[in-house]
Amino acid sequence: MSGKTAIIIGATGMVGKQVLASLLASSTYKKVIAVTRKPIAAQPKLKNLVIDFEHLAESLQKVKADEAFCCLGTTIKQAGTKAAFHKVDYTYNFEFAHTLKQNGCQHFLLISALGASPKALVFYSRVKGLLEKDITALDFPRLSIFRPSLLIGEREENRLGENISAALFPIISPFLRGGLRAIQPIKGEDVAKSMFAVAQQEQPEDNPHFYYYDEMKALTA
C-alpha cells in the first residue's frame, strides 16, 4: 500500500487542512496533491495545484491519484446566494469527482452532511443529497461518505449559531440514544482523523459506505 498518491480539494478548510497534514505526515503516500485557489505553504511531497475553480475539470484533466479527499464546502450565508452555494457544494465537488473517476481514482472520500437527501425540503440538505446521488452514480471502486451533524472547531469566520449549539449539546448529549446520537456535533479534527483512518482500512462489503457520529468517533479512538 506504500507509494500512493492522494489528492485533496478543500485543503484550507477546518477539516481539509487536518486531512492534508495527516497525508503529508504518512509514509503511505509518496505524493499529495492539494487543489486550491490560492497558494499554500510548500512542504515535502506536496504538489499544490493553484487553479481557477471555474475551470476545475479542465485543470485536472491529466491529474491522477489513487485516493481523492473531498473536503470543500461552504454555507449559504458565506456564499451569499443559493446559486453560489450550489456552485461550491455541488458543481465544484462533482466536477472534481467526475474528473478523478475518469482518471482512474480508486477511492473517493466525501464529506457530506447528516440529513442529506435529494428529496429533502431544506435546500442545503437537498444539494448535499444530490451530490451524494450523482457521485454514487459515477461508480467508484470504493466510495466513503461521511455524514457529520454540526462541525465544531476553529474557523476563519465566526458562526454564532454553531457556537451556541456547541455550548448546548454537552448538556443534552447524555440524553441522546440510538439514532439520535447521530445529531451530536463533532469536532472537525475528528472527521479528519476518521477520513484518514478509513483510507488506511480494507474496503467494507457495502459501497458506498456511510459514516455517522458513532462510526467516526470510533475511528479516532
C-alpha positions as CSV (number, residue, x, y, z in Angstrom):
1,M,0.0,0.0,0.0
2,S,3.0,2.3,0.1
3,G,3.8,4.9,-2.5
4,K,0.2,6.0,-3.1
5,T,-0.8,9.4,-4.5
6,A,-3.6,11.3,-2.8
7,I,-5.5,14.4,-3.9
8,I,-7.5,16.8,-1.8
9,I,-9.8,19.7,-2.5
10,G,-10.8,22.0,0.4
11,A,-7.4,21.7,1.9
12,T,-7.6,25.1,3.6
13,G,-10.8,24.4,5.5
14,M,-11.3,23.3,9.0
15,V,-11.4,19.6,8.1
16,G,-9.3,19.7,5.0
17,K,-6.2,21.3,6.4
18,Q,-6.1,18.5,9.1
19,V,-6.6,15.8,6.5
20,L,-3.7,17.3,4.5
21,A,-1.4,17.3,7.5
22,S,-2.1,13.6,8.1
23,L,-1.5,12.7,4.5
24,L,1.8,14.6,4.4
25,A,3.0,13.0,7.6
26,S,2.2,9.5,6.5
27,S,4.8,7.2,4.8
28,T,1.9,5.6,2.9
29,Y,1.8,8.4,0.4
30,K,4.6,9.4,-1.9
31,K,2.8,12.4,-3.3
32,V,-0.1,14.6,-2.0
33,I,-1.8,17.0,-4.4
34,A,-3.7,19.9,-2.9
35,V,-6.1,21.7,-5.2
36,T,-6.5,25.3,-4.1
37,R,-7.5,28.7,-5.4
38,K,-4.6,30.4,-3.5
39,P,-1.0,29.1,-2.9
40,I,-0.3,27.3,0.4
41,A,3.0,26.8,2.1
42,A,5.4,24.4,0.4
43,Q,6.1,21.1,2.1
44,P,7.9,17.9,1.2
45,K,6.0,15.7,-1.2
46,L,3.2,18.3,-1.6
47,K,2.2,19.4,-5.0
48,N,0.0,22.5,-4.8
49,L,-2.2,23.0,-7.9
50,V,-3.4,26.6,-7.8
51,I,-6.3,26.9,-10.2
52,D,-9.4,28.8,-11.1
53,F,-12.3,26.6,-10.0
54,E,-14.3,27.9,-12.9
55,H,-12.0,25.7,-15.0
56,L,-11.7,22.8,-12.5
57,A,-12.4,19.9,-14.8
58,E,-10.1,21.2,-17.5
59,S,-7.3,21.9,-15.0
60,L,-7.4,18.4,-13.6
61,Q,-7.8,16.6,-16.9
62,K,-4.4,14.8,-16.7
63,V,-4.1,14.6,-12.9
64,K,-4.1,11.0,-11.5
65,A,-4.5,9.9,-7.9
66,D,-5.2,6.7,-6.0
67,E,-7.4,8.4,-3.4
68,A,-9.4,11.6,-3.5
69,F,-10.4,13.5,-0.4
70,C,-13.3,15.9,-1.0
71,C,-13.4,18.5,1.9
72,L,-14.8,21.5,0.0
73,G,-17.8,23.2,1.4
74,T,-19.4,26.5,2.4
75,T,-22.7,27.8,3.8
76,I,-25.5,29.7,2.0
77,K,-24.7,32.7,4.3
78,Q,-21.0,32.6,3.5
79,A,-21.6,32.0,-0.3
80,G,-24.1,34.9,-0.4
81,T,-26.8,33.2,-2.5
82,K,-28.3,29.8,-3.0
83,A,-26.8,29.7,-6.5
84,A,-23.3,30.5,-5.3
85,F,-23.7,27.8,-2.6
86,H,-24.8,25.3,-5.2
87,K,-21.8,26.1,-7.3
88,V,-19.3,25.4,-4.5
89,D,-21.0,22.5,-2.8
90,Y,-22.4,20.7,-5.8
91,T,-20.8,21.9,-9.1
92,Y,-17.1,22.1,-8.0
93,N,-17.3,18.9,-5.9
94,F,-19.0,16.9,-8.7
95,E,-16.5,18.1,-11.3
96,F,-13.7,17.1,-9.0
97,A,-15.2,13.7,-8.5
98,H,-16.1,13.1,-12.2
99,T,-12.7,14.1,-13.5
100,L,-10.8,11.9,-10.9
101,K,-13.1,8.9,-11.7
102,Q,-12.2,9.3,-15.4
103,N,-8.6,9.4,-14.5
104,G,-8.7,6.1,-12.6
105,C,-9.1,7.1,-8.9
106,Q,-9.9,4.0,-6.8
107,H,-11.2,5.5,-3.6
108,F,-13.3,8.7,-3.2
109,L,-13.9,10.1,0.3
110,L,-16.6,12.7,0.6
111,I,-17.7,15.0,3.5
112,S,-21.5,15.3,3.2
113,A,-23.9,16.1,6.0
114,L,-26.5,14.4,8.2
115,G,-29.9,14.6,6.6
116,A,-28.6,14.7,3.1
117,S,-31.3,13.6,0.6
118,P,-32.2,14.5,-3.0
119,K,-35.8,14.9,-1.7
120,A,-35.0,17.0,1.4
121,L,-37.2,20.1,1.9
122,V,-34.2,22.0,3.2
123,F,-32.1,23.4,0.3
124,Y,-28.8,22.7,2.0
125,S,-29.6,19.1,2.6
126,R,-31.1,18.6,-0.9
127,V,-27.9,19.9,-2.5
128,K,-25.8,17.5,-0.3
129,G,-28.2,14.7,-1.2
130,L,-28.0,15.3,-4.9
131,L,-24.2,15.4,-4.8
132,E,-24.1,12.1,-3.0
133,K,-26.5,10.6,-5.5
134,D,-24.6,11.8,-8.6
135,I,-21.2,10.9,-7.2
136,T,-22.5,7.4,-6.3
137,A,-23.6,7.1,-9.9
138,L,-20.0,7.6,-11.1
139,D,-19.4,4.0,-9.7
140,F,-16.1,4.5,-7.9
141,P,-14.5,1.2,-7.0
142,R,-14.8,2.5,-3.4
143,L,-16.8,5.4,-2.1
144,S,-16.8,6.5,1.5
145,I,-19.3,9.2,2.6
146,F,-19.1,11.0,5.9
147,R,-22.3,12.5,7.3
148,P,-21.4,14.7,10.3
149,S,-24.0,16.8,12.0
150,L,-22.7,20.2,13.3
151,L,-19.0,20.6,12.8
152,I,-17.2,22.4,15.6
153,G,-13.7,23.8,15.7
154,E,-11.6,26.8,14.7
155,R,-12.8,28.5,11.5
156,E,-11.7,31.7,9.8
157,E,-15.2,33.1,10.1
158,N,-17.2,33.2,13.3
159,R,-20.6,31.3,13.2
160,L,-22.8,32.4,16.1
161,G,-25.3,29.6,15.6
162,E,-22.6,26.9,15.7
163,N,-21.1,28.5,18.8
164,I,-24.4,28.4,20.7
165,S,-25.2,24.8,19.6
166,A,-21.7,23.6,20.6
167,A,-22.2,25.1,24.0
168,L,-25.7,23.5,24.5
169,F,-25.0,20.0,23.2
170,P,-22.8,18.8,26.0
171,I,-25.8,19.4,28.3
172,I,-28.3,17.4,26.3
173,S,-25.9,14.7,24.7
174,P,-26.3,12.3,27.7
175,F,-30.0,12.0,26.8
176,L,-29.4,11.2,23.1
177,R,-29.9,7.5,22.4
178,G,-30.0,5.3,19.4
179,G,-30.3,7.1,16.1
180,L,-30.4,10.4,17.9
181,R,-26.7,10.1,18.6
182,A,-26.0,11.0,15.0
183,I,-27.1,14.6,15.6
184,Q,-24.4,15.3,18.1
185,P,-21.8,17.9,17.0
186,I,-18.4,16.5,16.1
187,K,-15.0,18.2,16.0
188,G,-13.6,18.9,12.6
189,E,-10.4,17.2,13.6
190,D,-12.3,14.0,14.5
191,V,-13.9,14.0,11.0
192,A,-10.4,14.5,9.5
193,K,-8.9,11.7,11.6
194,S,-11.7,9.3,10.6
195,M,-11.3,10.1,6.9
196,F,-7.6,9.3,7.1
197,A,-8.3,6.2,9.1
198,V,-10.8,4.9,6.6
199,A,-8.3,5.4,3.8
200,Q,-5.9,3.0,5.6
201,Q,-8.5,0.3,6.1
202,E,-9.7,-2.6,4.0
203,Q,-12.8,-1.9,1.9
204,P,-16.1,-2.8,3.6
205,E,-18.6,-5.0,1.8
206,D,-21.1,-2.2,1.1
207,N,-20.3,0.5,-1.5
208,P,-20.8,3.4,-0.8
209,H,-20.2,3.1,2.9
210,F,-21.7,5.8,5.1
211,Y,-20.0,7.0,8.3
212,Y,-22.1,8.7,11.1
213,Y,-21.1,10.1,14.5
214,D,-20.5,6.9,16.3
215,E,-18.5,5.4,13.4
216,M,-16.4,8.5,13.1
217,K,-15.7,8.7,16.8
218,A,-14.7,5.1,17.0
219,L,-12.1,5.7,14.2
220,T,-10.5,8.4,16.3
221,A,-10.0,6.2,19.4
